[in-house]
Amino acid sequence: MEVKEKKTKETKQGVLKRIAGPVVTAVNLDAHMYDVVKVGKEELMGEVIKIEGNNVIIQVYEDTSGIRPGEPVSNTGLSLAVELGPGLLTSIYDGIQRPLSVLVDKMGNFIQRGVSAPGLSHEKKWTFKPVAKVGQTVEPGAILGEVQETNIVHKVMLPPNAKPGKVKVIKSGDFTVDEIVCVLEDGREYPMMQRWPVRVPRPVKEKLNPTIPLITGQRILDGLFPIAKGG
């Protein structure tokens, strides 16, 4: 997996006005709440957390040491999102889904600021076994196919925000996470990977309450601090 600089559609640049640890203020920045922005010359990743008139308050998710007022701030126009798909369970990430093993391989133990890598490998191929059939009507959450990621079978599903439709093409074989494996009759195409905004909860049909207690054998824990399996 190649480490890539962040490349997104940028809007009008603003200017850094104030720096207080991980929280910085920019002015003259065209932004909305929770937009992802690049801060400073090193393009540190941040997120808009407050807007007060011309002042845009930004939470920076990297070390802000060395950046100064007057440096540029650019808005990507995107919200903070993660990549969901095969390879997720076998990776170790930081808080913004940068795969640490990939960054270490490229840079050593001292990771530079302002760099990024895809959350999932877009080069590794996974064996996709279709479950859905041609002509079948699929709804959000329907299982399109399966991938044997580890001992756990990864089920590739229709995104929860998708509209129902009929399957026109369903492929079988080895594919990368961003290659199309399913096409619906209305032309919509779906790979094995989904990008999902981190601030939008994944919808569920029903929440199951845990009912089985986790017994530790320690009376203090089991008596005063009981917990349930899966809770």
Rosetta silent file (secondary structure, phi, psi, omega in degrees, C-alpha in Angstrom):
SEQUENCE: MEVKEKKTKETKQGVLKRIAGPVVTAVNLDAHMYDVVKVGKEELMGEVIKIEGNNVIIQVYEDTSGIRPGEPVSNTGLSLAVELGPGLLTSIYDGIQRPLSVLVDKMGNFIQRGVSAPGLSHEKKWTFKPVAKVGQTVEPGAILGEVQETNIVHKVMLPPNAKPGKVKVIKSGDFTVDEIVCVLEDGREYPMMQRWPVRVPRPVKEKLNPTIPLITGQRILDGLFPIAKGG
SCORE:     score description
SCORE:     0.000 S_00000001
   1 L     0.000  130.578 -176.185    0.000    0.000    0.000 S_00000001
   2 L   -89.513  133.430  174.838    1.445    3.338   -1.012 S_00000001
   3 L   -76.700  127.024 -175.005    1.553    6.234    1.406 S_00000001
   4 E  -122.217  144.977  169.943   -0.075    9.179   -0.289 S_00000001
   5 L   -68.362  154.102 -177.621   -0.307   12.840    0.466 S_00000001
   6 L   -70.351  119.927  179.337   -3.845   13.962    1.073 S_00000001
   7 L  -123.690  111.169 -178.860   -5.446   14.884   -2.254 S_00000001
   8 L  -142.230  172.506  177.702   -8.987   16.175   -2.141 S_00000001
   9 L   -76.862  116.198 -174.785  -11.085   18.851   -3.718 S_00000001
  10 L   -99.904  148.182  175.960  -10.057   22.052   -1.971 S_00000001
  11 L  -108.493 -163.282 -177.335  -12.048   25.230   -1.570 S_00000001
  12 L   -56.171  136.869 -179.655  -10.997   28.761   -0.658 S_00000001
  13 L   -81.605  145.461  171.969   -8.003   28.924    1.671 S_00000001
  14 E  -109.685 -172.215 -177.178   -8.124   30.546    5.062 S_00000001
  15 E  -132.212  139.227  176.750   -5.355   31.735    7.356 S_00000001
  16 E   -67.480  133.045  179.949   -4.325   30.567   10.809 S_00000001
  17 E  -111.641  -40.418 -174.033   -5.098   33.172   13.446 S_00000001
  18 E  -147.133  144.622 -179.928   -4.595   31.454   16.788 S_00000001
  19 E  -130.218  124.542  177.514   -3.067   28.223   18.082 S_00000001
  20 E  -134.416   82.242 -176.592   -3.863   26.687   21.471 S_00000001
  21 L    65.556 -129.174 -178.736   -2.477   23.159   21.528 S_00000001
  22 L   -80.271   -4.980 -179.709   -4.585   20.901   19.302 S_00000001
  23 E  -106.223  122.913 -178.732   -7.281   23.576   18.887 S_00000001
  24 E  -125.485  160.796  178.535   -6.597   26.288   16.321 S_00000001
  25 E  -120.908  132.066  176.728   -8.561   29.188   14.882 S_00000001
  26 E  -119.541  153.776  177.166   -8.638   30.140   11.211 S_00000001
  27 E  -122.799  159.007  177.914  -10.184   33.157    9.509 S_00000001
  28 L    59.316   33.508  179.922  -11.554   33.728    5.999 S_00000001
  29 L  -109.471  121.892  176.973  -12.168   30.001    5.578 S_00000001
  30 L   -78.428  104.258 -173.281  -15.252   28.853    3.687 S_00000001
  31 L  -148.866  161.872  173.786  -16.292   25.872    5.812 S_00000001
  32 L  -121.935  166.073  178.893  -19.172   24.011    7.406 S_00000001
  33 L   -57.834  135.113  175.520  -19.387   22.123   10.673 S_00000001
  34 L    69.298   15.795  170.246  -17.337   18.909   10.730 S_00000001
  35 E   -67.916  144.867  173.690  -15.567   19.598    7.436 S_00000001
  36 E   -86.397  130.627 -177.262  -12.102   18.038    7.235 S_00000001
  37 E  -125.829  161.694  174.101   -9.416   20.672    6.725 S_00000001
  38 E  -108.408  126.184 -172.546   -5.666   20.786    6.128 S_00000001
  39 E  -110.814  128.041  174.544   -3.839   22.985    8.597 S_00000001
  40 L    77.377  179.198 -178.978   -0.517   24.713    7.978 S_00000001
  41 L   -67.623  -25.399  179.466    2.198   24.119    5.427 S_00000001
  42 L   -86.949   -0.577  176.821    2.470   20.486    6.507 S_00000001
  43 L    56.462   54.902  177.338   -1.262   19.981    5.856 S_00000001
  44 E   -69.571  142.852 -177.184   -2.114   18.565    9.265 S_00000001
  45 E   -79.976  131.029  178.120   -5.493   16.876    9.399 S_00000001
  46 E  -144.888  173.877 -176.996   -8.181   18.686   11.362 S_00000001
  47 E  -138.348  135.420  179.052  -11.940   18.984   11.717 S_00000001
  48 E   -71.296  122.407 -178.784  -14.156   22.051   12.070 S_00000001
  49 E  -114.888  -10.539 -179.891  -15.808   21.927   15.502 S_00000001
  50 E  -163.976  143.957  177.023  -17.188   25.467   15.817 S_00000001
  51 E  -128.774  122.165  178.915  -17.897   28.512   13.665 S_00000001
  52 E  -125.623   93.530 -178.088  -18.152   31.999   15.194 S_00000001
  53 L    63.044 -119.251 -179.861  -18.645   34.598   12.489 S_00000001
  54 L   -88.639   -5.012 -179.289  -15.412   34.764   10.527 S_00000001
  55 E   -94.402  127.550  178.174  -13.589   32.564   13.040 S_00000001
  56 E  -112.806  117.167 -178.967  -13.465   28.831   12.351 S_00000001
  57 E   -89.950  130.117 -172.856  -12.438   26.677   15.321 S_00000001
  58 E  -126.567  132.971  170.890  -10.579   23.516   14.304 S_00000001
  59 E   -93.390  117.992 -178.618   -9.597   20.395   16.221 S_00000001
  60 E   -94.760  132.374 -175.803   -6.278   19.173   14.806 S_00000001
  61 L   -96.858   15.262  175.127   -5.655   15.432   15.019 S_00000001
  62 L  -134.566  167.890 -178.970   -1.881   15.693   14.727 S_00000001
  63 L   -63.060  127.571 -176.994    0.850   17.423   16.725 S_00000001
  64 L   -95.039    8.128 -179.726    0.637   21.182   16.146 S_00000001
  65 L   -58.898  131.413  174.920    4.174   21.972   17.329 S_00000001
  66 L    95.314  -17.750  177.744    5.906   24.388   14.976 S_00000001
  67 L   -78.730  152.148 -172.829    2.920   25.749   13.068 S_00000001
  68 L  -132.502  155.370  172.333    2.462   29.524   13.237 S_00000001
  69 L   -56.780  142.167 -178.135   -0.247   32.131   12.710 S_00000001
  70 L   101.391  -15.425  178.227   -0.397   33.186    9.078 S_00000001
  71 L   -74.908  155.482 -174.966    0.006   29.699    7.647 S_00000001
  72 E   -75.433  152.191  172.760   -2.675   28.519    5.182 S_00000001
  73 E  -131.924  125.929 -178.375   -5.709   26.417    6.047 S_00000001
  74 E  -120.717  145.520 -178.970   -7.643   24.689    3.254 S_00000001
  75 E   -98.744  128.518  178.467  -11.004   22.955    3.354 S_00000001
  76 E   -78.738  -18.931 -176.881  -11.333   19.567    1.650 S_00000001
  77 E    76.997    9.541 -178.518  -15.119   19.878    1.533 S_00000001
  78 E  -116.579  156.733  173.997  -15.421   16.348    2.925 S_00000001
  79 E   -94.124  159.814  179.285  -16.546   14.983    6.262 S_00000001
  80 L   -67.295  122.636 -175.498  -14.426   12.676    8.391 S_00000001
  81 E  -139.449  161.439  177.999  -15.108    9.145    7.157 S_00000001
  82 E  -122.137  157.676  176.614  -13.654    5.657    7.423 S_00000001
  83 E   -96.963  127.308 -179.156  -13.255    2.853    4.923 S_00000001
  84 E  -115.640  127.609 -179.672  -15.139   -0.329    5.762 S_00000001
  85 L   167.711 -173.457  178.363  -14.372   -3.581    3.998 S_00000001
  86 L   -57.548  135.948 -177.652  -12.067   -6.613    3.835 S_00000001
  87 L   105.533  -13.610 -177.972   -8.754   -5.974    5.589 S_00000001
  88 L   -65.336  -42.585 -174.281  -10.228   -3.942    8.421 S_00000001
  89 L   -71.295  -23.116 -175.525   -9.902   -6.691   11.046 S_00000001
  90 L   -98.930    9.807 -177.036   -6.242   -7.409   10.314 S_00000001
  91 L  -113.166  155.490  175.166   -5.032   -3.795   10.516 S_00000001
  92 L  -116.011  128.217 -172.971   -3.905   -1.548   13.376 S_00000001
  93 E  -122.561  161.901  165.220   -4.931    2.099   13.120 S_00000001
  94 L   -90.218 -168.474 -173.343   -4.535    5.394   14.856 S_00000001
  95 L   -70.048  -12.124  179.912   -7.572    7.510   15.701 S_00000001
  96 L  -119.364   30.039  175.892   -8.141    8.683   12.119 S_00000001
  97 L    56.932   43.079  168.630   -7.773    5.264   10.464 S_00000001
  98 L   -94.995  122.755 -178.800   -4.198    5.593    9.307 S_00000001
  99 E   -69.569  112.748 -173.182   -2.712    2.062    9.167 S_00000001
 100 H   -64.869  -36.352 -178.920    0.313    2.254   11.452 S_00000001
 101 H   -63.085  -36.197  179.401    2.091   -0.747    9.942 S_00000001
 102 H   -69.402  -43.729 -179.849    2.047    0.886    6.510 S_00000001
 103 H   -65.910  -38.147  178.905    3.366    4.202    7.811 S_00000001
 104 H   -65.610  -40.659  179.031    6.117    2.461    9.794 S_00000001
 105 H   -61.819  -33.776 -177.070    7.227    0.501    6.721 S_00000001
 106 H   -86.272  -33.636 -169.642    7.544    3.729    4.736 S_00000001
 107 H  -122.299   -7.792 -175.002    8.947    6.088    7.391 S_00000001
 108 L    86.199 -163.592 -174.882   10.315    4.016   10.253 S_00000001
 109 L   -74.593  -14.810 -179.429    9.367    4.481   13.885 S_00000001
 110 L  -108.790   99.994 -175.346    9.091    8.264   13.597 S_00000001
 111 L   -81.267  129.942  178.834    6.048    9.035   11.492 S_00000001
 112 L   -72.321  156.435  177.807    6.035   12.410    9.787 S_00000001
 113 L   -83.768  156.382  173.387    3.128   14.772   10.144 S_00000001
 114 L    79.403   11.047  178.455    0.744   15.610    7.360 S_00000001
 115 L  -112.540  162.163 -176.378    0.897   12.271    5.584 S_00000001
 116 E  -149.110  164.469  174.389   -1.816    9.715    5.104 S_00000001
 117 L  -145.827  150.893  178.630   -2.519    6.270    3.752 S_00000001
 118 L   -58.688  145.038  179.225   -5.778    4.578    2.766 S_00000001
 119 L   -63.706  -33.258  177.027   -7.517    2.810    5.628 S_00000001
 120 L  -118.092  149.165  175.651   -7.753   -0.345    3.520 S_00000001
 121 L   -67.547  126.797  177.860   -5.263   -1.677    1.010 S_00000001
 122 L   -96.704   10.625 -179.700   -6.447   -0.807   -2.498 S_00000001
 123 L  -114.278  -33.945 -179.358   -3.905   -3.193   -4.009 S_00000001
 124 L   -68.787  140.134  179.734   -4.462   -6.475   -2.177 S_00000001
 125 L  -102.650  141.683  179.261   -6.964   -8.812   -3.799 S_00000001
 126 E  -119.930  147.018  179.091   -9.604  -10.740   -1.898 S_00000001
 127 E   -83.311  113.834 -178.159  -11.591  -13.759   -3.053 S_00000001
 128 E   -98.963  123.513  177.247  -15.214  -12.674   -3.382 S_00000001
 129 E  -110.653  114.419 -175.826  -17.867  -15.394   -3.320 S_00000001
 130 E   -67.661  144.620  173.765  -21.285  -14.124   -4.415 S_00000001
 131 L  -112.867  -42.944  177.724  -24.359  -14.841   -2.315 S_00000001
 132 L   -69.371  153.086 -179.027  -26.917  -12.708   -4.132 S_00000001
 133 L  -111.476  153.391  175.709  -28.270  -14.019   -7.439 S_00000001
 134 L   -61.171  132.085 -178.288  -28.880  -12.250  -10.741 S_00000001
 135 L    91.335  -10.578 -179.839  -32.457  -10.963  -10.777 S_00000001
 136 L   -75.324  139.917  174.460  -32.725  -10.994   -6.985 S_00000001
 137 E   -84.980  124.301 -179.191  -34.161   -7.897   -5.312 S_00000001
 138 E  -115.795  143.361  178.762  -31.759   -6.597   -2.676 S_00000001
 139 L  -116.862  168.338  177.888  -32.458   -4.055    0.047 S_00000001
 140 L   -52.313  130.578 -178.016  -30.119   -2.071    2.314 S_00000001
 141 L    90.504   -5.833  178.449  -28.126   -4.514    4.426 S_00000001
 142 L   -66.668  142.197 -179.318  -28.648   -7.426    2.018 S_00000001
 143 E   -80.787  118.717  178.327  -25.632   -9.729    1.741 S_00000001
 144 E   -86.590  -35.396 -178.531  -24.085   -9.484   -1.720 S_00000001
 145 E  -173.331 -177.470 -177.124  -21.229  -11.888   -1.087 S_00000001
 146 E  -132.322  150.617  175.813  -18.625  -13.168    1.346 S_00000001
 147 E  -131.925  128.797  177.535  -14.870  -12.851    1.807 S_00000001
 148 E   -82.325   85.890 -175.461  -12.823  -15.210    3.998 S_00000001
 149 L   -74.191  -51.663  173.631  -10.811  -12.429    5.641 S_00000001
 150 L  -134.266 -141.922  169.696   -9.547  -14.438    8.634 S_00000001
 151 L   -68.316  -18.625  178.244  -11.299  -17.244   10.468 S_00000001
 152 L   -89.139  132.852  177.363  -14.153  -14.758   10.436 S_00000001
 153 E   -84.113  124.186  178.139  -16.162  -14.526    7.218 S_00000001
 154 E   -88.477  120.842 -179.496  -16.562  -10.913    6.083 S_00000001
 155 E   -95.222  121.134  178.216  -20.012  -10.353    4.630 S_00000001
 156 E   -87.484  119.411 -173.443  -20.176   -7.717    1.896 S_00000001
 157 E  -118.904  158.326  172.767  -23.530   -5.973    2.157 S_00000001
 158 L   -66.753  132.001 -177.186  -25.495   -3.367    0.254 S_00000001
 159 L   -54.181  145.616 -176.996  -24.868   -0.025    2.021 S_00000001
 160 L   -66.731  -17.368  179.078  -27.584    0.933    4.523 S_00000001
 161 L   -99.011   10.421 -179.862  -28.226    4.228    2.737 S_00000001
 162 L   -87.122  157.290  176.061  -28.750    2.576   -0.671 S_00000001
 163 L   -87.638  151.939  176.479  -32.085    2.149   -2.394 S_00000001
 164 L   -61.846  155.998  178.265  -33.474   -1.340   -3.116 S_00000001
 165 E  -170.847  173.518  179.295  -32.876   -2.743   -6.588 S_00000001
 166 E  -101.188  140.319 -178.756  -32.480   -5.876   -8.675 S_00000001
 167 E   -74.513  125.735  176.633  -29.098   -7.483   -9.249 S_00000001
 168 E   -99.416  -43.100  179.876  -27.972   -7.299  -12.873 S_00000001
 169 E  -135.574  132.257  172.684  -24.365   -8.481  -12.496 S_00000001
 170 E  -134.161  121.128 -171.884  -22.723  -10.261   -9.557 S_00000001
 171 L   -95.243  164.365  176.122  -19.088  -11.265   -9.994 S_00000001
 172 L  -138.418  137.643  179.630  -16.982  -14.049   -8.524 S_00000001
 173 E   139.373 -159.922 -177.662  -13.217  -14.139   -8.163 S_00000001
 174 E   -99.090  127.296 -177.205  -10.328  -12.088   -6.832 S_00000001
 175 E  -142.890  156.179  168.749  -10.794   -8.326   -6.601 S_00000001
 176 L   -80.378  167.573 -173.913   -9.412   -5.298   -4.790 S_00000001
 177 L   -67.393  -20.842 -178.335  -11.731   -3.523   -2.371 S_00000001
 178 L  -103.716    6.661  173.830  -12.520   -0.736   -4.837 S_00000001
 179 L   -83.840  145.741 -176.500  -13.255   -2.934   -7.863 S_00000001
 180 E   -73.179  128.180  177.819  -16.912   -3.351   -8.780 S_00000001
 181 E  -116.534  -14.314 -178.831  -18.387   -6.710   -7.756 S_00000001
 182 E  -143.388  134.976  176.679  -22.108   -5.975   -8.076 S_00000001
 183 E  -126.790  131.105  177.103  -24.175   -3.957  -10.557 S_00000001
 184 E   -92.873  165.411 -175.202  -27.894   -3.299  -10.156 S_00000001
 185 L   -63.999  -24.954  178.684  -30.347   -2.949  -13.041 S_00000001
 186 L   -85.460    5.900  175.359  -30.551    0.824  -12.570 S_00000001
 187 L    96.927   -7.236  179.624  -26.800    1.099  -13.169 S_00000001
 188 L   -68.187  137.512 -177.259  -25.607    1.495   -9.589 S_00000001
 189 E  -118.864  142.475 -176.926  -22.260   -0.188   -8.968 S_00000001
 190 E  -134.244  128.290  171.525  -20.895   -1.449   -5.667 S_00000001
 191 E   -89.799 -171.718  177.701  -17.392   -2.569   -4.652 S_00000001
 192 L   -79.527  -15.016 -174.877  -16.520   -4.519   -1.510 S_00000001
 193 L  -102.739  147.509  172.020  -15.607   -1.303    0.313 S_00000001
 194 E  -126.147  144.384  169.233  -17.829    1.401    1.793 S_00000001
 195 E  -103.749  128.639 -174.300  -16.893    4.879    2.995 S_00000001
 196 E  -132.067  128.784  178.293  -18.956    5.867    6.015 S_00000001
 197 E   -62.283  133.770 -174.198  -19.011    9.208    7.921 S_00000001
 198 L   -69.799  -22.865 -178.194  -17.820    8.631   11.481 S_00000001
 199 L   -90.924    2.879  177.745  -20.477   10.912   12.978 S_00000001
 200 L  -107.070  114.071 -179.688  -23.370    9.033   11.374 S_00000001
 201 L   -62.196  142.474  174.512  -24.398    5.934   13.379 S_00000001
 202 L   -69.997  127.375 -177.582  -24.746    2.749   11.384 S_00000001
 203 L   -70.677  146.800  176.944  -28.465    1.949   11.263 S_00000001
 204 L  -130.227  150.835  178.747  -29.744   -1.258   12.831 S_00000001
 205 L   -75.296  -39.270 -179.122  -33.096   -2.982   12.520 S_00000001
 206 L  -156.395  137.231  175.510  -33.240   -3.931   16.185 S_00000001
 207 L   -90.972  128.549 -178.632  -30.916   -3.615   19.170 S_00000001
 208 L   -96.268  122.526  178.780  -30.508   -6.843   21.097 S_00000001
 209 L   -75.815  134.721  176.991  -30.192   -6.467   24.850 S_00000001
 210 L   -69.125  138.552 -176.920  -27.468   -8.613   26.446 S_00000001
 211 L  -126.106  -12.803 -177.059  -28.911  -11.249   28.771 S_00000001
 212 L  -100.605  122.491 -179.343  -25.999  -13.559   29.630 S_00000001
 213 E   -74.372  149.290  174.393  -23.745  -12.409   32.506 S_00000001
 214 L   -94.400  108.496 -177.442  -19.978  -12.529   32.234 S_00000001
 215 L   -91.611  118.426 -179.720  -18.820  -14.459   35.298 S_00000001
 216 L   -93.337  -21.980 -175.300  -15.231  -13.660   36.293 S_00000001
 217 L    90.363   -6.112  176.629  -15.150  -15.692   39.503 S_00000001
 218 L   -97.631  119.007 -174.031  -14.168  -12.609   41.495 S_00000001
 219 H   -61.669  -37.336 -179.052  -16.874  -11.807   44.048 S_00000001
 220 H   -62.851  -44.718 -179.045  -16.102   -8.088   44.120 S_00000001
 221 H   -71.277  -47.827 -176.096  -16.464   -7.786   40.354 S_00000001
 222 H   -69.653  -29.693 -178.445  -19.405  -10.143   39.938 S_00000001
 223 H   -87.329  -41.818 -174.539  -21.277   -8.721   42.928 S_00000001
 224 H   -99.809  -28.145 -176.331  -20.585   -4.988   42.705 S_00000001
 225 L  -130.457   58.111 -178.344  -19.675   -4.468   39.045 S_00000001
 226 L   -68.481  142.161  175.732  -21.580   -7.077   37.031 S_00000001
 227 L  -132.315  160.253 -178.264  -21.329   -6.903   33.264 S_00000001
 228 E  -107.621  150.839  174.850  -23.022   -8.823   30.492 S_00000001
 229 L   -65.903  130.947 -179.667  -21.488  -10.685   27.595 S_00000001
 230 L    81.233    1.585 -178.595  -21.654   -8.539   24.508 S_00000001
 231 L   -88.004    0.000    0.000  -22.567   -5.447   26.536 S_00000001
